Amino acid sequence: MYHCRSILPKTAIGRRRIFMHRMLIVDDNLWDQEGIAGMLDWGNMDIEIVGICSNGKEGLEQARILNPDLILSDITMPIMDGIEMADKVRQFYPEVKIILMSCHDEFDFARAAVRLDVQDYVLKPIVAEYLESAIKKALNKHDFERSLKKEKEMMLEQLNQSLPSFQEQFLRELLFGYYHEADEIRRRFGFLKMEISRDCNIYLVSVVLGEYEKIRFDVETDDEYFTAYTVKRILQKCNNEHFSMNMLQISNKEFVLLLTDNATSPRQSTGDFSDLIIASRDEISSLLNLKIRIGISQSSQDLSDVPKLYQQSVRAAKTKFYKDGNDIVLFAEIEHLQSRIFEKSIDIEVLYNEVEALIGDGNEDSIEAFFVKYFGSSTVNYSENYVKSLAFSIANIAQLILIEANQSSKILFNENQILWERLSEFSEMNDVKMWIRNILKSVNEHLYSTNPSHVKVADEIKAIIKNKYHEQITAGDIAKSVYLSVVHANNVFKGLTGKTIFEYLTEYRIDWAKKMLKDPSSRIYIVAEKVGYSNKSYFCLLFKKITGLTPGEYKNKPHL
């Protein structure tokens, strides 16, 4: 006999109370049904019993209709037992929490339910205290998972709203070699909803606009934003049924296309998409009357090769840039004419960290050491291509550091200026070094001298040191407290105080130690512990380094 009914807790007349949780009871024993329904104050637990069923089949049907948060079910029942019902419920409603009930002789049977991710089980005859504990535990987990799900949904909603910005940031990082594993790159493409076929050919195309010749419509010079918009609209046509395209605008005059052929279409060649590139070039030239230069890389099926392909496209685009004509240059055509861009292997991640440190430090000796390491010395010389390509990478890293700090890169370069064009003007190594030196100085001054938010960060660091100097904290702990990396936090702090976090913390501790040592009854190892040093020898070493005296000498000095 079909038996499923709803039990609603009593409320004020004419109103139905809204409960936070919905529970379904499944048990073939009428006495157990009634006993469970009346065992606890469900209303006080904010639970509504939405139905009582007599077997697993009824429970499964009602679970689909009533959408409960919790199912409390017996194991042994006619037609369909609790284990089978739990298995089927899991398939269409994995969020529901299930508690199984069993008699003592069914204990081993109940343990088998663990594989179904059943939340808990209680033994019959049921003890109210145990049942209440199991239900609270199950619902707490349910609420926690529901909260996480909502947070994830909110995060994804915010991500979708900011998707173009995240996509642009990812492409920029990809081009400059911040990702090395093809699988990780592919996952990021998918997460950011960017098309990329598997086992596809990858090409990088650099598009560089030249100087205005004769504009066909009445625009002022500052209308280059409109020009950039028009160019992007034209280049978007490279995205068709045969090729997927992702575009990054480097500046108002530099654009990069990442083209991949679609796995569902026949394998394409460079010549196939060259028709698209030629059509885009002709339309840009005709509409805007601009000189344009396009460089096309070789192909690869390895996503980790993207930085190398990008460098190829840039080299091709800059080749013979100042000659007449709207040329399209394939890297394959010029590869045998030029020496390698890099004469030694450069780790982009290491280069990024060193540039970031130089920007924070600003020390001339450090800059000179950097130049010797990467640009050679009087006894070691590198080719012009190597030097200018490395300078190009450093300039782009400086731009990225500004962008990551939510600052504009306009402080470094005029929007009309093409980096390769600027670099091509340099005829001597010293010109390149001076250019890089000015970039590092400009970013340093902008980030660590004029940024009001850094004053707040420095004040927070000082306050943390003041309140926690007696604890065994490190510069890394302090940086985490202000939500910055150690390098960034140190750069900000040193830019305003002239000291690293470690130096400031050490001096602050030693100042307090000096005050404590004036007490004749003070003990050195106790003073060390009170200022955050568990190692007395290390404390003594730091103390002497700063004061010139050991703690004992300082303590016994008569004039103190």
KEFIMI-434610 format. One record per residue (C-alpha): chain; residue in one letter; z, x, y. Coordinates in Angstrom, 1 decimal, always signed. Example, Ala and Ser with C-alpha at 12.3 -4.5 7.8 and 13.67 -1.06 7.14 Angstrom:
2
- A|a|+7.8|+12.3|-4.5
- A|s|+7.1|+13.7|-1.1
This chain:
560
- A|m|+0.0|+0.0|+0.0
- A|y|-1.0|+1.3|+3.4
- A|h|+2.2|+2.0|+5.3
- A|c|+2.2|+3.6|+8.7
- A|r|+4.1|+2.3|+11.7
- A|s|+5.1|+3.6|+15.1
- A|i|+8.8|+3.9|+16.1
- A|l|+9.3|+3.9|+19.9
- A|p|+12.7|+4.9|+21.4
- A|k|+14.4|+2.3|+23.5
- A|t|+14.0|+2.4|+27.3
- A|a|+14.4|+0.2|+30.2
- A|i|+12.7|-3.3|+29.8
- A|g|+9.1|-3.3|+30.8
- A|r|+8.6|+0.4|+30.8
- A|r|+7.7|+2.9|+28.1
- A|r|+9.1|+6.4|+28.4
- A|i|+6.7|+9.3|+28.3
- A|f|+7.9|+12.0|+25.9
- A|m|+7.0|+15.7|+25.9
- A|h|+6.4|+15.9|+22.1
- A|r|+4.9|+13.6|+19.5
- A|m|+6.0|+13.7|+15.9
- A|l|+4.6|+12.1|+12.7
- A|i|+6.8|+11.6|+9.6
- A|v|+5.1|+11.6|+6.2
- A|d|+7.3|+10.6|+3.2
- A|d|+6.8|+8.2|+0.3
- A|n|+10.5|+7.4|+0.0
- A|l|+11.4|+4.5|+2.2
- A|w|+15.1|+5.5|+2.4
- A|d|+14.1|+9.0|+3.4
- A|q|+11.8|+7.6|+6.1
- A|e|+14.5|+5.5|+7.6
- A|g|+17.1|+8.2|+7.2
- A|i|+15.0|+10.8|+9.0
- A|a|+14.1|+8.3|+11.8
- A|g|+17.7|+7.6|+12.5
- A|m|+19.2|+11.0|+11.8
- A|l|+18.8|+12.5|+15.2
- A|d|+18.7|+11.4|+18.8
- A|w|+15.0|+11.9|+19.1
- A|g|+14.8|+10.6|+22.7
- A|n|+17.4|+13.1|+23.8
- A|m|+15.3|+15.8|+22.2
- A|d|+12.3|+14.5|+24.2
- A|i|+10.4|+13.6|+20.9
- A|e|+8.5|+10.4|+20.2
- A|i|+8.0|+9.4|+16.6
- A|v|+4.5|+8.1|+16.8
- A|g|+4.1|+7.1|+13.2
- A|i|+5.6|+7.0|+9.7
- A|c|+3.3|+7.4|+6.7
- A|s|+3.8|+7.0|+2.9
- A|n|+1.4|+9.7|+1.6
- A|g|-0.7|+12.7|+2.6
- A|k|-3.9|+10.7|+2.9
- A|e|-2.3|+8.3|+5.4
- A|g|-0.7|+11.3|+7.2
- A|l|-4.1|+13.0|+7.5
- A|e|-5.8|+9.9|+8.8
- A|q|-3.1|+9.2|+11.4
- A|a|-2.9|+12.8|+12.5
- A|r|-6.6|+12.5|+13.5
- A|i|-5.8|+9.4|+15.5
- A|l|-2.3|+10.1|+16.9
- A|n|-2.8|+13.8|+17.7
- A|p|+0.9|+14.8|+17.0
- A|d|+2.5|+18.1|+18.1
- A|l|+4.7|+18.1|+14.9
- A|i|+4.3|+16.8|+11.4
- A|l|+7.4|+16.4|+9.2
- A|s|+6.2|+15.9|+5.7
- A|d|+7.5|+15.6|+2.1
- A|i|+5.8|+17.8|-0.5
- A|t|+5.6|+15.5|-3.6
- A|m|+3.8|+12.3|-2.8
- A|p|+1.2|+10.1|-4.5
- A|i|-2.5|+10.2|-3.7
- A|m|-2.3|+13.4|-1.6
- A|d|+0.7|+15.7|-1.6
- A|g|+2.1|+17.5|+1.5
- A|i|+0.5|+20.9|+0.7
- A|e|-3.0|+19.5|+0.5
- A|m|-2.5|+17.4|+3.6
- A|a|-1.2|+20.5|+5.5
- A|d|-4.3|+22.4|+4.4
- A|k|-6.7|+19.7|+5.6
- A|v|-4.8|+19.2|+8.9
- A|r|-5.0|+22.9|+9.6
- A|q|-8.8|+22.7|+9.4
- A|f|-9.3|+20.3|+12.3
- A|y|-6.0|+20.7|+14.2
- A|p|-4.7|+24.2|+14.0
- A|e|-2.3|+23.8|+16.9
- A|v|-0.1|+21.3|+15.1
- A|k|+3.2|+22.5|+13.7
- A|i|+4.1|+21.4|+10.2
- A|i|+7.6|+21.3|+8.6
- A|l|+7.7|+20.5|+4.9
- A|m|+10.6|+18.9|+3.0
- A|s|+11.4|+19.5|-0.6
- A|c|+14.1|+19.1|-3.3
- A|h|+15.9|+22.1|-4.7
- A|d|+13.7|+22.2|-7.8
- A|e|+10.6|+22.4|-5.6
- A|f|+11.8|+25.4|-3.7
- A|d|+9.2|+27.8|-5.2
- A|f|+6.5|+25.2|-4.5
- A|a|+7.5|+25.1|-0.9
- A|r|+7.3|+28.8|-0.5
- A|a|+3.6|+28.7|-1.4
- A|a|+3.1|+26.8|+1.8
- A|v|+3.5|+30.0|+3.8
- A|r|-0.1|+30.8|+3.3
- A|l|-1.0|+27.6|+5.2
- A|d|+1.1|+28.9|+8.2
- A|v|+3.5|+26.0|+7.7
- A|q|+6.2|+26.5|+10.4
- A|d|+9.2|+25.9|+8.3
- A|y|+10.7|+23.9|+5.4
- A|v|+14.0|+22.1|+4.8
- A|l|+15.7|+21.2|+1.6
- A|k|+16.6|+17.6|+0.6
- A|p|+19.1|+16.1|+0.9
- A|i|+18.5|+16.9|+4.6
- A|v|+21.3|+18.2|+6.7
- A|a|+20.9|+17.0|+10.3
- A|e|+21.9|+20.3|+11.8
- A|y|+19.3|+22.3|+9.8
- A|l|+16.6|+19.7|+10.5
- A|e|+17.3|+19.9|+14.3
- A|s|+17.2|+23.7|+14.2
- A|a|+13.9|+23.7|+12.4
- A|i|+12.3|+21.2|+14.7
- A|k|+13.5|+23.0|+17.9
- A|k|+12.1|+26.3|+16.5
- A|a|+8.8|+24.7|+15.7
- A|l|+8.4|+23.0|+19.1
- A|n|+9.5|+26.1|+21.0
- A|k|+6.6|+27.9|+19.3
- A|h|+4.3|+25.1|+20.0
- A|d|+5.2|+25.0|+23.7
- A|f|+4.8|+28.8|+23.9
- A|e|+1.4|+28.7|+22.3
- A|r|+0.3|+25.8|+24.5
- A|s|+1.5|+27.7|+27.6
- A|l|-0.5|+30.8|+26.6
- A|k|-3.5|+28.6|+26.0
- A|k|-3.2|+27.1|+29.5
- A|e|-2.8|+30.5|+31.1
- A|k|-5.9|+31.8|+29.2
- A|e|-7.8|+28.7|+30.4
- A|m|-6.7|+29.3|+34.0
- A|m|-7.7|+33.0|+33.7
- A|l|-11.1|+32.1|+32.3
- A|e|-11.6|+29.6|+35.1
- A|q|-10.7|+32.2|+37.7
- A|l|-13.0|+34.7|+35.9
- A|n|-15.9|+32.3|+36.0
- A|q|-15.3|+31.7|+39.7
- A|s|-15.4|+35.5|+40.3
- A|l|-18.0|+36.3|+37.6
- A|p|-20.7|+37.8|+39.9
- A|s|-18.2|+40.3|+41.3
- A|f|-16.9|+41.3|+37.8
- A|q|-20.5|+41.6|+36.6
- A|e|-21.4|+43.8|+39.5
- A|q|-18.3|+46.0|+39.0
- A|f|-19.0|+46.4|+35.3
- A|l|-22.6|+47.4|+35.9
- A|r|-21.6|+49.9|+38.4
- A|e|-19.0|+51.4|+36.0
- A|l|-21.5|+51.4|+33.2
- A|l|-24.2|+53.2|+35.2
- A|f|-21.7|+56.0|+36.2
- A|g|-20.6|+56.6|+32.6
- A|y|-17.1|+55.0|+32.4
- A|y|-17.8|+53.4|+29.0
- A|h|-18.8|+55.5|+26.0
- A|e|-18.7|+53.2|+23.0
- A|a|-21.7|+50.9|+22.4
- A|d|-19.6|+48.3|+20.7
- A|e|-17.2|+48.1|+23.6
- A|i|-20.1|+47.9|+26.1
- A|r|-21.6|+45.0|+24.1
- A|r|-18.3|+43.2|+24.0
- A|r|-18.0|+43.4|+27.8
- A|f|-21.6|+42.1|+28.2
- A|g|-20.6|+39.1|+26.1
- A|f|-17.3|+38.5|+27.8
- A|l|-19.0|+38.6|+31.2
- A|k|-21.8|+36.2|+30.0
- A|m|-24.5|+38.8|+30.6
- A|e|-27.5|+38.7|+28.3
- A|i|-28.1|+41.7|+26.0
- A|s|-30.0|+41.4|+22.7
- A|r|-28.9|+43.4|+19.7
- A|d|-31.2|+46.2|+18.5
- A|c|-33.2|+46.0|+21.7
- A|n|-35.0|+48.6|+23.8
- A|i|-33.2|+49.5|+27.0
- A|y|-34.8|+50.6|+30.2
- A|l|-33.4|+51.5|+33.6
- A|v|-35.5|+50.9|+36.7
- A|s|-34.5|+52.2|+40.1
- A|v|-36.1|+50.5|+43.1
- A|v|-35.8|+52.3|+46.5
- A|l|-37.2|+50.8|+49.7
- A|g|-38.7|+53.1|+52.3
- A|e|-38.8|+52.8|+56.1
- A|y|-40.1|+49.7|+57.8
- A|e|-43.7|+49.9|+58.8
- A|k|-44.8|+46.7|+60.4
- A|i|-42.7|+43.6|+59.7
- A|r|-44.8|+40.4|+59.5
- A|f|-42.1|+38.2|+60.8
- A|d|-40.0|+38.4|+64.0
- A|v|-36.8|+40.0|+62.8
- A|e|-34.4|+42.5|+64.3
- A|t|-33.3|+45.7|+62.6
- A|d|-29.9|+44.2|+61.6
- A|d|-31.8|+41.5|+59.5
- A|e|-32.0|+44.0|+56.6
- A|y|-29.6|+41.7|+54.8
- A|f|-32.4|+39.2|+54.7
- A|t|-34.8|+41.9|+53.5
- A|a|-32.4|+42.8|+50.7
- A|y|-32.1|+39.1|+49.7
- A|t|-35.8|+38.8|+49.6
- A|v|-36.2|+41.9|+47.4
- A|k|-33.6|+40.6|+45.0
- A|r|-35.3|+37.2|+44.7
- A|i|-38.6|+38.9|+43.9
- A|l|-37.0|+41.3|+41.4
- A|q|-35.4|+38.4|+39.6
- A|k|-38.8|+37.5|+38.3
- A|c|-38.6|+40.4|+35.9
- A|n|-36.2|+38.2|+33.9
- A|n|-38.5|+36.1|+31.5
- A|e|-38.9|+35.1|+27.9
- A|h|-39.7|+38.6|+26.8
- A|f|-37.2|+40.6|+28.9
- A|s|-33.6|+40.1|+30.0
- A|m|-32.6|+41.7|+33.2
- A|n|-29.3|+42.6|+34.9
- A|m|-29.5|+43.8|+38.5
- A|l|-27.1|+45.9|+40.7
- A|q|-27.6|+46.3|+44.4
- A|i|-26.5|+49.9|+45.3
- A|s|-27.2|+49.3|+49.0
- A|n|-29.6|+47.3|+51.2
- A|k|-32.3|+49.8|+50.2
- A|e|-31.4|+50.7|+46.6
- A|f|-31.5|+48.4|+43.5
- A|v|-31.2|+49.1|+39.8
- A|l|-32.5|+46.9|+37.0
- A|l|-31.2|+47.1|+33.5
- A|l|-34.0|+45.7|+31.4
- A|t|-33.9|+44.9|+27.6
- A|d|-36.5|+43.3|+25.4
- A|n|-35.4|+40.2|+23.6
- A|a|-34.9|+40.5|+19.9
- A|t|-36.5|+37.1|+19.3
- A|s|-39.8|+38.2|+20.8
- A|p|-42.2|+40.8|+19.5
- A|r|-41.2|+44.4|+20.3
- A|q|-42.5|+45.2|+23.8
- A|s|-43.5|+48.5|+25.3
- A|t|-43.1|+50.1|+28.7
- A|g|-46.6|+49.0|+29.6
- A|d|-45.6|+45.3|+28.9
- A|f|-42.9|+45.2|+31.6
- A|s|-44.8|+47.5|+33.9
- A|d|-47.0|+44.6|+34.7
- A|l|-43.8|+42.8|+36.0
- A|i|-42.8|+45.8|+38.0
- A|i|-46.2|+46.2|+39.5
- A|a|-46.3|+42.5|+40.5
- A|s|-42.9|+42.9|+42.1
- A|r|-43.9|+46.0|+43.9
- A|d|-47.0|+44.4|+45.3
- A|e|-45.2|+41.2|+46.4
- A|i|-42.5|+43.3|+48.2
- A|s|-45.1|+45.5|+49.8
- A|s|-47.2|+42.5|+50.9
- A|l|-44.4|+40.3|+52.1
- A|l|-42.2|+42.9|+53.8
- A|n|-44.9|+45.6|+54.5
- A|l|-42.5|+48.3|+53.2
- A|k|-43.0|+51.6|+51.4
- A|i|-41.3|+51.3|+48.0
- A|r|-40.6|+53.7|+45.2
- A|i|-39.9|+52.7|+41.6
- A|g|-38.6|+55.0|+38.9
- A|i|-38.6|+53.9|+35.2
- A|s|-36.5|+55.7|+32.6
- A|q|-37.3|+56.4|+29.0
- A|s|-36.1|+53.8|+26.4
- A|s|-33.1|+53.8|+24.1
- A|q|-31.5|+51.4|+21.7
- A|d|-28.0|+52.9|+22.3
- A|l|-26.0|+51.2|+25.1
- A|s|-24.0|+54.4|+25.6
- A|d|-27.2|+56.0|+26.9
- A|v|-27.3|+53.8|+30.0
- A|p|-25.9|+56.5|+32.4
- A|k|-28.5|+59.0|+31.2
- A|l|-31.3|+56.4|+31.6
- A|y|-30.0|+55.6|+35.1
- A|q|-30.2|+59.3|+36.1
- A|q|-33.7|+59.4|+34.7
- A|s|-34.8|+56.4|+36.7
- A|v|-33.2|+57.8|+39.9
- A|r|-35.0|+61.2|+39.4
- A|a|-38.3|+59.4|+38.8
- A|a|-37.8|+57.2|+41.9
- A|k|-37.1|+60.1|+44.2
- A|t|-40.0|+62.2|+43.0
- A|k|-42.6|+62.7|+45.8
- A|f|-40.7|+60.0|+47.8
- A|y|-42.2|+61.1|+51.1
- A|k|-45.8|+60.9|+50.0
- A|d|-47.9|+57.9|+50.9
- A|g|-48.3|+55.0|+48.5
- A|n|-46.0|+52.6|+46.7
- A|d|-45.7|+54.6|+43.6
- A|i|-44.3|+53.7|+40.2
- A|v|-43.2|+56.8|+38.4
- A|l|-42.2|+57.1|+34.7
- A|f|-39.6|+59.7|+33.9
- A|a|-41.7|+60.7|+30.9
- A|e|-44.4|+61.8|+33.3
- A|i|-42.1|+64.2|+35.2
- A|e|-39.7|+65.4|+32.5
- A|h|-41.7|+68.5|+31.7
- A|l|-42.2|+69.4|+35.4
- A|q|-38.5|+69.6|+36.2
- A|s|-35.5|+71.5|+34.9
- A|r|-32.6|+69.6|+33.5
- A|i|-30.4|+67.8|+36.0
- A|f|-27.3|+69.3|+34.5
- A|e|-27.1|+72.9|+33.4
- A|k|-23.8|+72.3|+31.8
- A|s|-22.1|+69.2|+30.3
- A|i|-20.1|+67.2|+32.8
- A|d|-17.4|+64.8|+31.7
- A|i|-17.7|+61.9|+34.2
- A|e|-14.1|+60.7|+33.5
- A|v|-12.7|+64.2|+34.2
- A|l|-14.9|+64.5|+37.3
- A|y|-13.6|+61.1|+38.5
- A|n|-10.0|+62.1|+38.0
- A|e|-10.5|+65.4|+39.9
- A|v|-12.3|+63.8|+42.8
- A|e|-9.5|+61.2|+43.0
- A|a|-6.9|+64.0|+43.1
- A|l|-8.8|+65.9|+45.7
- A|i|-9.0|+62.8|+47.9
- A|g|-5.3|+62.3|+47.6
- A|d|-4.4|+66.0|+48.1
- A|g|-6.9|+67.1|+50.7
- A|n|-5.8|+70.7|+50.1
- A|e|-8.5|+73.3|+51.1
- A|d|-7.6|+75.6|+48.3
- A|s|-8.0|+72.8|+45.8
- A|i|-11.4|+71.9|+47.2
- A|e|-12.6|+75.5|+47.1
- A|a|-11.5|+75.8|+43.5
- A|f|-13.3|+72.5|+42.7
- A|f|-16.5|+73.9|+44.3
- A|v|-16.3|+77.1|+42.3
- A|k|-15.8|+75.1|+39.0
- A|y|-18.7|+72.8|+39.5
- A|f|-21.1|+74.5|+42.0
- A|g|-20.7|+78.1|+40.9
- A|s|-19.9|+81.2|+42.9
- A|s|-21.6|+84.2|+44.3
- A|t|-22.1|+85.5|+40.8
- A|v|-23.0|+82.1|+39.2
- A|n|-25.7|+79.9|+40.6
- A|y|-27.0|+76.5|+39.4
- A|s|-30.4|+74.9|+40.1
- A|e|-31.0|+72.7|+43.1
- A|n|-31.4|+69.7|+40.8
- A|y|-28.1|+70.2|+39.2
- A|v|-26.2|+70.7|+42.5
- A|k|-27.8|+67.6|+44.2
- A|s|-27.3|+65.4|+41.1
- A|l|-23.7|+66.4|+40.9
- A|a|-23.2|+65.8|+44.6
- A|f|-24.8|+62.3|+44.1
- A|s|-22.3|+61.6|+41.3
- A|i|-19.4|+62.7|+43.5
- A|a|-20.6|+60.5|+46.4
- A|n|-20.8|+57.5|+44.0
- A|i|-17.3|+58.2|+42.6
- A|a|-16.0|+58.2|+46.2
- A|q|-17.7|+54.8|+46.8
- A|l|-16.2|+53.4|+43.6
- A|i|-12.7|+54.6|+44.6
- A|l|-13.0|+52.8|+47.9
- A|i|-14.3|+49.6|+46.1
- A|e|-11.4|+49.7|+43.6
- A|a|-9.0|+49.9|+46.6
- A|n|-10.8|+46.8|+48.1
- A|q|-12.2|+49.0|+50.9
- A|s|-15.8|+49.1|+52.2
- A|s|-18.0|+52.1|+51.4
- A|k|-19.6|+51.7|+54.9
- A|i|-17.2|+54.3|+56.2
- A|l|-19.1|+56.9|+54.1
- A|f|-22.8|+55.9|+54.5
- A|n|-25.0|+53.9|+56.8
- A|e|-26.3|+51.0|+54.8
- A|n|-29.9|+52.1|+55.7
- A|q|-29.3|+55.5|+54.2
- A|i|-30.5|+56.4|+50.8
- A|l|-28.2|+58.9|+49.1
- A|w|-31.1|+60.8|+47.5
- A|e|-32.9|+60.8|+50.8
- A|r|-29.9|+62.3|+52.5
- A|l|-29.4|+64.9|+49.8
- A|s|-33.0|+65.9|+50.0
- A|e|-32.5|+67.0|+53.6
- A|f|-30.2|+69.8|+52.5
- A|s|-31.8|+73.2|+52.1
- A|e|-28.7|+75.3|+51.4
- A|m|-25.7|+75.1|+49.1
- A|n|-23.3|+75.2|+52.1
- A|d|-24.9|+72.0|+53.5
- A|v|-24.2|+70.1|+50.3
- A|k|-20.6|+71.4|+50.2
- A|m|-20.0|+70.4|+53.8
- A|w|-21.3|+66.9|+53.1
- A|i|-19.0|+66.5|+50.1
- A|r|-16.1|+67.9|+52.1
- A|n|-16.7|+65.4|+54.8
- A|i|-16.8|+62.6|+52.2
- A|l|-13.5|+63.6|+50.7
- A|k|-11.9|+63.9|+54.1
- A|s|-13.2|+60.5|+55.3
- A|v|-12.0|+58.7|+52.1
- A|n|-8.6|+60.4|+52.4
- A|e|-8.1|+59.4|+56.0
- A|h|-9.2|+55.9|+55.4
- A|l|-7.1|+55.3|+52.3
- A|y|-3.9|+57.3|+53.1
- A|s|-3.7|+57.3|+56.9
- A|t|-5.0|+54.0|+58.2
- A|n|-4.2|+51.6|+55.4
- A|p|-1.0|+49.6|+56.4
- A|s|-0.4|+48.5|+52.8
- A|h|+0.3|+52.1|+51.8
- A|v|+3.2|+52.2|+54.3
- A|k|+4.7|+49.3|+52.4
- A|v|+4.1|+51.1|+49.0
- A|a|+5.8|+54.3|+50.3
- A|d|+8.8|+52.3|+51.6
- A|e|+9.1|+50.6|+48.2
- A|i|+9.0|+54.0|+46.4
- A|k|+11.8|+55.3|+48.7
- A|a|+13.9|+52.2|+48.1
- A|i|+13.5|+52.6|+44.3
- A|i|+14.6|+56.2|+44.5
- A|k|+17.5|+55.3|+46.7
- A|n|+18.7|+52.6|+44.3
- A|k|+17.9|+54.4|+41.0
- A|y|+18.2|+58.1|+41.7
- A|h|+21.2|+58.3|+39.4
- A|e|+19.2|+56.9|+36.5
- A|q|+16.9|+59.0|+34.3
- A|i|+13.7|+57.7|+36.0
- A|t|+10.4|+59.6|+36.3
- A|a|+7.5|+59.4|+38.7
- A|g|+5.6|+57.4|+36.1
- A|d|+8.4|+54.8|+36.0
- A|i|+8.4|+54.5|+39.8
- A|a|+4.6|+54.2|+39.9
- A|k|+4.8|+51.3|+37.4
- A|s|+7.3|+49.6|+39.5
- A|v|+4.8|+49.4|+42.4
- A|y|+1.9|+48.5|+40.0
- A|l|-0.1|+51.7|+40.6
- A|s|-1.2|+54.6|+38.5
- A|v|+0.8|+57.8|+38.9
- A|v|-2.2|+59.6|+40.5
- A|h|-2.8|+56.8|+43.0
- A|a|+0.9|+56.3|+43.8
- A|n|+1.4|+60.1|+44.3
- A|n|-1.7|+60.2|+46.6
- A|v|-0.4|+57.3|+48.7
- A|f|+3.1|+58.7|+48.9
- A|k|+2.1|+62.2|+49.7
- A|g|-0.4|+61.1|+52.3
- A|l|+2.4|+59.5|+54.3
- A|t|+5.4|+61.8|+53.5
- A|g|+3.8|+65.1|+52.7
- A|k|+5.6|+65.2|+49.3
- A|t|+4.9|+64.0|+45.8
- A|i|+7.1|+61.3|+44.3
- A|f|+8.7|+64.0|+42.0
- A|e|+9.4|+66.3|+44.9
- A|y|+11.0|+63.5|+47.0
- A|l|+13.1|+62.3|+44.1
- A|t|+14.3|+65.8|+43.2
- A|e|+15.2|+66.6|+46.8
- A|y|+17.0|+63.2|+47.2
- A|r|+19.0|+63.9|+44.0
- A|i|+19.9|+67.5|+45.0
- A|d|+21.1|+66.2|+48.4
- A|w|+23.5|+63.8|+46.7
- A|a|+24.6|+66.6|+44.3
- A|k|+25.5|+68.8|+47.3
- A|k|+27.7|+66.1|+48.7
- A|m|+29.5|+65.6|+45.4
- A|l|+30.0|+69.4|+44.8
- A|k|+32.0|+69.6|+48.0
- A|d|+34.8|+67.8|+46.1
- A|p|+36.9|+70.6|+44.7
- A|s|+37.7|+68.5|+41.6
- A|s|+34.0|+67.9|+40.8
- A|r|+32.5|+69.1|+37.5
- A|i|+28.9|+70.4|+37.5
- A|y|+27.8|+68.6|+34.3
- A|i|+29.3|+65.3|+35.6
- A|v|+27.5|+65.7|+39.0
- A|a|+24.2|+66.4|+37.1
- A|e|+24.6|+63.1|+35.1
- A|k|+25.5|+61.2|+38.3
- A|v|+22.2|+62.2|+39.9
- A|g|+20.1|+61.4|+36.9
- A|y|+20.0|+64.7|+34.9
- A|s|+21.2|+64.6|+31.3
- A|n|+20.4|+68.3|+30.9
- A|k|+22.8|+70.5|+32.9
- A|s|+20.6|+73.6|+32.6
- A|y|+17.6|+71.8|+34.0
- A|f|+19.7|+70.5|+36.9
- A|c|+21.0|+74.0|+37.7
- A|l|+17.4|+75.3|+37.7
- A|l|+16.2|+72.7|+40.1
- A|f|+19.3|+73.1|+42.3
- A|k|+18.8|+76.8|+42.7
- A|k|+15.1|+76.3|+43.3
- A|i|+15.7|+74.0|+46.2
- A|t|+19.0|+75.5|+47.7
- A|g|+18.7|+79.2|+46.6
- A|l|+22.1|+78.9|+45.0
- A|t|+23.4|+77.8|+41.6
- A|p|+25.6|+74.7|+41.7
- A|g|+28.6|+77.0|+41.0
- A|e|+27.8|+79.3|+43.9
- A|y|+27.3|+76.4|+46.2
- A|k|+30.6|+74.8|+45.1
- A|n|+32.6|+78.0|+45.6
- A|k|+31.1|+79.0|+48.9
- A|p|+34.0|+79.0|+51.3
- A|h|+32.3|+77.7|+54.4
- A|l|+31.1|+74.5|+52.7
